[in-house]
Amino acid sequence: MINCTDLGFYLTKYLSDYLPRQLNASINTMFAYRDTFSILLEYLEKVRKLPPDKLTIAGLDVGLIVDFLSWLETDRRYTISSRNHRLAVIRAFFKYLQFENPKYLAQCQTILGIRHKKTRSKSPEFMSKEAVAAILSEPDTRTEDHYRDLVLLSLMYDTGARVQEICDLRICDVKLRDFPSISLTGKGEKTRNVPIMSKTATMVTRYISALKLTHEPSDTPMFRNHSKQKLTRNGVSYILKKYAEQARAKAPALISDKVSAHMLRHSKAVHLVQAGVNIIYIRDFLGHSSIRATEIYVRIDGEMKRAALAKAGNQKNSSVKQAWNNDAGLVAWLKAFGK
């Protein structure tokens, strides 16, 4: 028999059994789900004065969930995107619950009916090829740590890897013979093989040789910190921002003051589009599950071209206007307009 605290029972079963064993969810996905429910329990205890050991499924009605989402925005200062992410996790749990125990079907359906708020689509930020080259020129390759940083950042840009994918990269995932490539494991534990350029392959070969990584177990992380543990997302972000700041000091107009690790991935995607690479290849290269996720980079390229054309038009009009200022006759300027 399930006691009155059935929320704890089903939540434990969902996180520890259903997600990892049936959905094969990644550890990061499970952590994200765990965090959402931790925040929900915090809200229930501190705001609603409901202790966790007294909570039941029946008590989680649609009104309470809506109030929780409002609290996230007003008290926690969550963005709409973050609010929607928490709602998606809650809905996923109740979608699971309606099949696990049909007696909650009506309640689950009302919560599944809570809508996501609309957000403005925001174009991903990216860097120019010149900006990427400037950052990659900063590491001092005479030192071991800096050479690691150069290989890390070069590989991230060359492969368009997500930050977590590069953190999880192991020695056995790197293939340097014949056609150099690396195996990246992305969202949903999906693995894809991504080719790397010959210059990058040469750097990786030198890096592996210098650190004697071939003598390590095959599942050894490719990039490690001073404690010999694999680099974290924060560690990668710190490395990139350090060299971005150095490059910005030399060329302030070239490097944005907000550089993130994911911008390398976005930059690679935009540069592939600009090079005329087929969008289907770019989709597979980036590991997108849908072509719609890749099309955003095509739109960015289109917007850049339109802006360039508009700028060229303004420059042409400006030159005509200047010609009139130097010409005593307005009629003559009108006849010459646009020629």
C-alpha positions as CSV (number, residue, x, y, z in Angstrom):
1,M,0.0,0.0,0.0
2,I,1.1,3.5,-0.8
3,N,0.8,5.9,2.2
4,C,-0.5,9.4,2.2
5,T,2.8,10.9,1.1
6,D,2.4,9.4,-2.4
7,L,4.2,12.4,-3.9
8,G,7.5,11.3,-2.5
9,F,6.9,7.7,-3.7
10,Y,6.1,8.7,-7.3
11,L,8.7,11.4,-7.5
12,T,11.4,9.0,-6.3
13,K,10.3,6.4,-8.8
14,Y,10.3,8.9,-11.6
15,L,13.7,10.3,-10.9
16,S,15.6,7.2,-9.9
17,D,13.9,4.6,-12.2
18,Y,11.8,6.0,-15.0
19,L,14.2,8.7,-16.3
20,P,17.5,6.7,-16.2
21,R,16.2,3.2,-16.9
22,Q,13.3,3.7,-19.3
23,L,14.1,7.1,-21.0
24,N,17.9,6.7,-20.7
25,A,18.0,10.3,-19.7
26,S,21.5,11.9,-19.3
27,I,22.8,12.8,-15.9
28,N,22.4,16.5,-16.7
29,T,18.8,16.0,-17.6
30,M,18.1,14.3,-14.3
31,F,19.9,17.0,-12.4
32,A,17.7,19.6,-14.1
33,Y,14.6,17.7,-13.2
34,R,15.8,17.3,-9.6
35,D,16.5,21.0,-9.3
36,T,13.0,21.9,-10.5
37,F,11.3,19.7,-7.9
38,S,13.7,21.0,-5.2
39,I,12.6,24.5,-5.9
40,L,8.9,23.5,-6.0
41,L,9.3,21.9,-2.5
42,E,11.1,25.0,-1.3
43,Y,8.1,27.1,-2.5
44,L,5.6,24.8,-0.9
45,E,7.4,24.8,2.5
46,K,8.4,28.5,2.7
47,V,5.5,30.1,1.0
48,R,2.6,27.7,1.4
49,K,3.8,26.4,4.8
50,L,3.4,22.8,3.6
51,P,6.2,20.5,5.0
52,P,7.6,18.0,2.4
53,D,6.6,14.9,4.5
54,K,3.0,15.9,4.3
55,L,2.7,16.6,0.6
56,T,0.4,14.5,-1.6
57,I,-0.2,14.3,-5.3
58,A,-3.8,15.5,-4.7
59,G,-2.5,18.7,-3.1
60,L,-0.7,19.7,-6.3
61,D,-3.6,21.1,-8.1
62,V,-3.5,23.4,-11.1
63,G,-3.9,26.6,-9.0
64,L,-0.9,25.8,-6.9
65,I,1.3,25.1,-9.9
66,V,0.2,28.4,-11.6
67,D,1.0,30.2,-8.4
68,F,4.4,28.6,-8.2
69,L,5.2,29.7,-11.7
70,S,4.2,33.2,-10.9
71,W,6.4,33.1,-7.8
72,L,9.3,32.1,-10.0
73,E,8.9,35.2,-12.1
74,T,8.1,37.7,-9.3
75,D,10.1,36.6,-6.4
76,R,12.9,34.6,-8.0
77,R,13.2,37.0,-11.0
78,Y,13.1,34.1,-13.5
79,T,12.9,34.9,-17.2
80,I,10.0,33.6,-19.2
81,S,12.3,31.0,-20.8
82,S,13.4,29.7,-17.4
83,R,9.8,29.7,-16.2
84,N,8.8,27.7,-19.2
85,H,11.6,25.3,-18.6
86,R,10.4,24.6,-15.1
87,L,6.9,24.1,-16.4
88,A,8.1,21.6,-19.0
89,V,9.6,19.5,-16.2
90,I,6.5,19.6,-14.1
91,R,4.3,18.7,-17.2
92,A,6.7,15.8,-18.0
93,F,6.2,14.4,-14.5
94,F,2.4,14.6,-14.7
95,K,2.4,13.0,-18.1
96,Y,4.2,10.1,-16.6
97,L,1.9,10.0,-13.6
98,Q,-1.3,9.7,-15.6
99,F,-0.1,6.4,-17.0
100,E,1.4,5.3,-13.7
101,N,-1.8,5.8,-11.7
102,P,-4.9,6.5,-13.8
103,K,-6.9,7.7,-10.8
104,Y,-5.0,11.0,-11.2
105,L,-5.8,11.3,-14.9
106,A,-8.2,14.2,-14.6
107,Q,-5.8,16.2,-12.3
108,C,-2.9,15.4,-14.7
109,Q,-4.8,16.6,-17.7
110,T,-5.6,20.0,-16.0
111,I,-1.9,20.5,-15.2
112,L,-0.8,19.4,-18.7
113,G,-3.2,22.1,-20.0
114,I,-1.1,24.9,-18.4
115,R,0.4,26.8,-21.4
116,H,3.9,28.0,-21.9
117,K,4.3,31.8,-22.1
118,K,5.3,33.2,-25.5
119,T,8.9,34.5,-25.7
120,R,10.6,36.6,-28.3
121,S,12.9,34.4,-30.4
122,K,16.4,35.6,-29.8
123,S,19.1,35.1,-32.4
124,P,22.1,33.3,-31.1
125,E,25.2,35.5,-30.6
126,F,28.2,34.7,-32.6
127,M,31.7,36.0,-33.5
128,S,33.3,36.8,-36.8
129,K,36.1,34.6,-38.1
130,E,38.6,37.4,-37.3
131,A,37.4,37.5,-33.7
132,V,37.7,33.7,-33.3
133,A,41.2,33.8,-34.8
134,A,42.2,36.6,-32.4
135,I,41.1,34.6,-29.4
136,L,42.9,31.5,-30.6
137,S,46.1,33.4,-31.0
138,E,46.2,34.4,-27.3
139,P,47.3,31.1,-25.6
140,D,51.1,30.9,-25.1
141,T,51.8,27.5,-26.5
142,R,55.1,27.2,-24.7
143,T,53.4,26.2,-21.5
144,E,51.4,23.0,-21.1
145,D,48.3,24.6,-19.6
146,H,48.1,27.2,-22.4
147,Y,48.6,24.6,-25.1
148,R,45.8,22.5,-23.6
149,D,43.6,25.7,-23.7
150,L,44.5,26.2,-27.4
151,V,43.6,22.6,-28.3
152,L,40.4,22.8,-26.3
153,L,39.1,26.0,-27.9
154,S,40.3,25.0,-31.4
155,L,38.5,21.7,-31.1
156,M,35.3,23.3,-29.8
157,Y,35.2,25.7,-32.8
158,D,36.4,23.2,-35.4
159,T,33.7,20.7,-34.4
160,G,30.9,23.0,-33.3
161,A,30.7,21.0,-30.1
162,R,28.5,21.8,-27.2
163,V,30.3,22.7,-24.0
164,Q,29.3,19.6,-22.2
165,E,30.2,17.4,-25.2
166,I,33.8,18.7,-25.1
167,C,33.9,18.3,-21.3
168,D,32.8,14.6,-21.7
169,L,35.3,13.9,-24.5
170,R,37.5,10.9,-23.7
171,I,40.8,9.7,-25.3
172,C,38.9,6.8,-27.0
173,D,36.6,9.3,-28.7
174,V,39.5,10.7,-30.7
175,K,40.5,9.1,-34.1
176,L,43.5,10.6,-35.7
177,R,44.4,8.1,-38.4
178,D,43.3,8.3,-42.1
179,F,40.3,10.7,-41.6
180,P,40.7,12.5,-38.3
181,S,37.4,12.8,-36.3
182,I,36.0,12.8,-32.8
183,S,32.9,11.1,-31.4
184,L,30.7,13.5,-29.5
185,T,27.8,12.4,-27.2
186,G,25.1,15.1,-27.1
187,K,21.6,15.5,-25.9
188,G,19.6,12.2,-25.5
189,E,22.9,10.3,-25.3
190,K,23.1,10.5,-29.1
191,T,26.6,10.1,-30.6
192,R,27.8,11.6,-33.8
193,N,31.2,11.5,-35.5
194,V,32.5,14.9,-36.5
195,P,35.6,15.4,-38.8
196,I,38.3,17.7,-37.7
197,M,40.6,19.8,-39.9
198,S,44.2,18.7,-40.5
199,K,45.6,21.6,-38.6
200,T,43.5,20.8,-35.5
201,A,44.4,17.1,-35.8
202,T,48.1,18.0,-35.7
203,M,47.5,20.0,-32.5
204,V,45.5,17.2,-30.9
205,T,48.3,14.7,-31.8
206,R,50.9,16.9,-30.3
207,Y,48.8,17.4,-27.2
208,I,48.2,13.7,-26.7
209,S,51.9,13.0,-27.1
210,A,53.1,15.7,-24.8
211,L,50.7,14.6,-22.0
212,K,51.4,10.9,-22.7
213,L,47.6,10.3,-22.8
214,T,48.1,7.1,-24.9
215,H,49.4,5.5,-21.7
216,E,46.2,6.4,-19.8
217,P,43.0,4.3,-19.7
218,S,40.9,4.8,-22.8
219,D,38.1,6.5,-20.9
220,T,40.4,9.1,-19.5
221,P,39.0,12.7,-20.0
222,M,40.7,14.5,-22.9
223,F,40.8,17.8,-21.0
224,R,41.6,17.8,-17.3
225,N,42.2,20.4,-14.6
226,H,45.1,20.5,-12.2
227,S,43.4,17.9,-10.1
228,K,43.4,15.5,-13.0
229,Q,39.6,15.7,-13.1
230,K,37.7,16.4,-16.3
231,L,37.1,20.1,-17.0
232,T,33.7,21.4,-16.0
233,R,31.5,23.8,-18.0
234,N,32.5,26.6,-15.7
235,G,36.2,25.7,-16.3
236,V,35.7,25.9,-20.0
237,S,33.9,29.2,-19.7
238,Y,36.7,30.6,-17.6
239,I,39.3,29.6,-20.1
240,L,37.5,31.2,-23.0
241,K,36.7,34.4,-21.2
242,K,40.3,34.8,-20.1
243,Y,41.6,34.8,-23.7
244,A,38.7,36.8,-24.9
245,E,39.6,39.6,-22.5
246,Q,43.2,39.5,-23.6
247,A,42.2,39.7,-27.2
248,R,39.7,42.5,-26.5
249,A,42.4,44.6,-24.8
250,K,44.3,44.5,-28.2
251,A,41.2,44.9,-30.4
252,P,38.2,46.3,-28.5
253,A,36.1,46.7,-31.6
254,L,36.6,43.1,-32.7
255,I,35.7,41.2,-29.5
256,S,32.4,41.5,-27.8
257,D,32.4,42.2,-24.1
258,K,30.0,39.2,-23.6
259,V,31.7,36.1,-24.9
260,S,30.4,32.7,-23.9
261,A,31.5,29.2,-24.6
262,H,28.4,28.4,-26.6
263,M,29.3,31.3,-29.0
264,L,32.0,29.2,-30.5
265,R,29.4,26.7,-31.6
266,H,27.1,29.4,-32.9
267,S,30.0,31.0,-34.7
268,K,31.0,27.8,-36.5
269,A,27.4,27.3,-37.6
270,V,27.2,30.8,-39.1
271,H,30.5,30.4,-40.8
272,L,29.5,27.1,-42.4
273,V,26.4,28.8,-43.8
274,Q,28.4,31.7,-45.1
275,A,30.7,29.2,-46.8
276,G,27.7,27.7,-48.7
277,V,27.7,24.4,-46.8
278,N,24.4,22.4,-47.3
279,I,22.0,23.0,-44.4
280,I,21.4,19.2,-44.0
281,Y,25.1,18.6,-43.4
282,I,25.2,21.5,-40.9
283,R,22.2,19.9,-39.1
284,D,24.0,16.6,-38.8
285,F,27.3,18.3,-38.0
286,L,25.8,20.1,-35.0
287,G,23.7,17.2,-33.9
288,H,20.3,18.9,-34.2
289,S,17.3,16.7,-34.1
290,S,15.3,19.0,-36.4
291,I,16.2,21.1,-39.4
292,R,14.3,24.0,-37.8
293,A,17.0,24.4,-35.1
294,T,19.5,24.8,-37.9
295,E,17.5,27.2,-40.0
296,I,18.1,30.0,-37.6
297,Y,21.7,30.3,-38.8
298,V,20.5,30.7,-42.4
299,R,18.2,33.5,-41.2
300,I,21.2,35.2,-39.5
301,D,23.2,35.0,-42.7
302,G,20.3,36.5,-44.6
303,E,19.9,39.3,-42.1
304,M,23.6,40.1,-42.4
305,K,23.4,40.2,-46.2
306,R,20.4,42.5,-46.0
307,A,22.2,44.8,-43.6
308,A,25.2,44.9,-45.9
309,L,23.0,45.8,-48.9
310,A,21.3,48.5,-46.8
311,K,24.6,49.9,-45.7
312,A,25.8,50.0,-49.3
313,G,22.6,51.8,-50.4
314,N,23.1,54.4,-47.6
315,Q,26.6,55.0,-48.7
316,K,25.5,55.5,-52.3
317,N,22.8,58.0,-51.3
318,S,25.3,59.7,-49.0
319,S,27.7,60.2,-51.9
320,V,24.9,61.6,-54.1
321,K,23.9,64.0,-51.4
322,Q,27.5,65.2,-51.0
323,A,27.6,65.8,-54.8
324,W,24.6,68.1,-54.5
325,N,26.3,70.1,-51.7
326,N,29.2,70.7,-54.0
327,D,27.1,71.5,-57.0
328,A,25.4,74.9,-57.5
329,G,22.6,73.5,-59.6
330,L,19.7,71.4,-58.0
331,V,18.4,70.4,-61.4
332,A,21.7,69.0,-62.4
333,W,21.8,67.0,-59.1
334,L,18.3,65.6,-59.8
335,K,19.3,64.5,-63.3
336,A,22.4,62.7,-61.8
337,F,20.5,61.1,-58.9
338,G,20.9,57.4,-58.7
339,K,23.3,57.2,-61.7
